[in-house]
Amino acid sequence: MSDARSMKKVLLYLKQQELLTTLELILRHWGYRVFATHRRDAFRNHAEDWKPDLVMVGNDLLQSSDIANCARKAAGRSGHNLVCIEEDPARGTAVETVGLKVPVDVFELYRVMQKYLEEKPRTNFRIAMRVPGMVVRPETTSLVEVLSISAQGLFLKTSLKISRGERFRLVLPLLGMKRELELGAEVLYVVEPSPENGYQQGVGLEFTDLGDQERCELEAFLERALLEELDDKHGHIEIDLSRLSLHTAEPFRAGLPNLQQA
């Protein structure tokens, strides 16, 4: 998504201003053009004229037949299902829509966006970062640099001789959480240095024995990193954490005043 013409457009219509702001920031951070509103007239105008690629509306607002018809027409023109955000749990998900529960799980939100907007959808969002790690083989232990992480695997920079399909143990520190994970990993691909990739060298790994506890801790780490990125980029805007379904009770570090937790 290199320019405004290629960025997918998302129309977001909710009653709850805090939830509206939080979702707008996350979706913009992931590279989407977002028009977010709590006004009926603004929604109707953009549904008809803006040609959104995805329409997301609160379930309470969809109780209005006028809004429901407008939203479904806009979704039909885009060729994607209408996403119903369950602002009011008592009402549930509207018929013939894709439901997204509130508080919102950012991993589920990411999967919905990928499924309906990307040609080659990813299952898990990836966070770019530079953290140390260790590759543990039967006879050697080597330091490596992790460049990006998802809940499924990671990419690391190393000059080690590593082959596709090789398996080993990986030690990954969860910085800021005073915790480290030791996981089984398998090499999915190897990047050899070349002029085309800026002489980058490294390997892509998939975790092979990620249990429920390790997955929860890793997802909490990724949520923390995402929230810190949002705070760094949009520190002047408050993000209401009570609108998100987080995997940890303390998802952000002290000193991020714009991440508000109820």
C-alpha positions, 0 to 999 in steps of 0.5 A: 500500500504505497500510496493513497490510490492503492490503499483500501478504504474502510467506512466505520460507523459507530455510536461509541466515540471511544471505540470509534477512535480506537479502531480508527487509529489501529486501522490507519496504523495498518495502512488503511484509509479510514473514514470514521463517523458517529453521524448518520448523514456523514455515513450515508454520504460516504456509503454512497459516494466514497466507494468504500472497500469494507463497511463496518457498522455498530449492531445497534445502528443496524436496527434502523432499516434505513441504515441497514439498507444503506450499509448493505448496498455499500457492502454489496458494491464492494463485493465484501460482507458487511461487518457488524461490530457488536457495540450492544451485546444484547442485540447480537450480530445482525443477519447476513453480516460478519460479527466482531465482538466488543471488547475487540480482539485485535488479532480477530480484527486483523484476520477480518481485515486481511480476509476481506481486503488483501489478495494474500491474507495473513493470519497474524499481524507482524510487529517489526522490532529489534530484539536479541534471541538465541538459536539453540542447537545440540552442540552450539548456542548462538546469538541472533537478532530478531527483526519481526515477530508474529504469533506464528513465527518470526524473521531473524538476522544471522550469518549462521549457516541455516538450511530450510527445514532445519529444526532447533530451539529458539530463546526469545526474550519478551522485553518489558514483561520480564519473561522469555520463551523457549520454543521449537522452530522450523526454518521456512525460508532463507534470505540470501544477501543480494542487491535486490534486498539490500544485502539483507540476510536472515531466515524465516521461522515457524514455531512448532510447539507453541502451547496455549500459555506460550501463545497467550504470552506472545500475543500479550507481547505483540499487543504491548508492542502495537500499543507502544507503536500507536502511542509513539505515532499518535501520542496526542490521542487517547486510546481507550483500552477498555474497548480492546480484549487484551491478553494481559492485565498490564499491556502497556508500560508506565509513561504512556499516558494516552493509553487509558484503561478503565 
